[in-house]
Amino acid sequence: MKRRGKVWAGVLPSLFLWLLFPGAAVRAQTARPPSFLAEKYDVSAYVDAAAQGINAVARVDFRAQEVSGTVRVELHENLDVRDVKGPDGKTLPFQRENENPLYLTVSLPTPVGAGKTTTLTFSYGGYLANEENSPVPNIRVASINKDWAYLLLPSRWFPLTNFPSNRFTGTFHLNVPDNMAVAGTGKSEAPQPLPARSPAESSRLMYTFRCDQAEPNGSFVAGPLQLNPKQAEGISVAVYAPRTDSGRAQEFANIVAHQEIIFSDLFGSLPEPDLTVIQLPDGTLRDFAAPGVLMLSHRIWDPKISDRTLSRLVASQWWGNQVLPASTSDVWISDGLARYSEELYAEQNFGKEAGLKAIDEFAVGSLMYDNSAPVAQSARLIPYSSEYRSVVMNKGAMLFHMLRVQMNDLAFKSLLHSFYATHQGKTATVQEF
């Protein structure tokens, strides 16, 4: 217990100061809201394993937040836009921004009034094989090769607005080689066989995913995946992994279903309880959460060693999917709560000492890059970097632990339950805590 006391002595003063004086930092990070928000997508993508890229068409319904004649979207720099058409089918002028080519602006023929909608169709394609020009520096969040493909939402593989705060519905059609199976967000339909486009090409499969709930949809993995449908504690859990790694599918189902029940009791029920667990190939993120989806890389594909990681991914269904950060300066709320949920799970499932061990890890982690940025200025940090994990996830978790210390357990858990109930399907800011 002496070591734990030393850790707390180092971390508490700076955290208390931040809690007492958050306003100025938050106001300094407030950005002008986008003129248009994407509401609905219909995306068709041809996954070209030989060329290690995609060719895609995205039909997007945008709603104007103010009177504007310019639509601004985020799209991976490697994806060349060939054409943008308006609702009348006519080509519209567009250009990448010089200062930040992640952004593409489209000029409309006439301004659209606030609250009105317009529909644009983007035709684009390009090379996605490594971390070159990745929107998340130095990390592959989209990659295509002959064996695997993954298209994660942070890669902006289709045109996004106001990432990571926007939510939308959509239908995604993924045309892949017939040696690949696809899993991801939304309700999947049975794959439809397609003929080869040339004698040199193998046959293809069309996978369709319907995302009817407005959420941060659009993350998919394609590869030598086998579906293992399981039931655990009344919850359906679909586990996708190569055949050689499918033997422990029921263990994964048992763990994540149990974690979902614990968090449902703490926070409130999810609108859709069923979950999907998908193996990611190594070389990308260690883990990733999307609506209804938990992704684990091959290197941690073990339900026993990934137990705590899984609890964070399950908690991200509440804090990161149902409740989104209002801006990149507010991500510590969702990521910090998801991280702190590891402690809540460990304490309830394994006992108080397991919870204290988790807190020790958060405290040590929060000090590793203490000078990188204040929590409220997390927009300055590269997502998924060591600095981000330290400041946003670990220090964010410690802030919630401090809040719990100031309140009794019952009041703290009641606060989380109430916060989820009032913010489900919405965004959250620091001021709202």
Protein Blocks (a to p, Z undefined) as FASTA:
>chain_A
ZZmmmmmmmmmmmmmmmmmmmmlmmmmmpccddfbdcfbdcddddddfknopaddddddd
dddfbdcfbdcddddfklccfbdcdfkopacdddddfklmmbccdddfbdcdehiacddd
dddddddfbfghiabghiafbdcdfkbccddfklopaccehiakbccdddddddddfkbc
cddedjdddddddddfbfkbccddddddddfbccdehiacddjddcddddeehiacdddd
dfklmmmmmmmmmmmmmmmmmmmmmnopcfblbdcdddddehiafbdcdehiacddfklg
cfklmmmmmmmmmmmmmnomlpccfbfklmmmmmmmmmmmmmmmmmmmnojklmmmmmmm
mmmmmmmmmmlpcfklmmmpcghiaklmmmmmmmmmmmmmmmmmmpcfklmmmmmmmmmm
mmgoiacdfklZZ
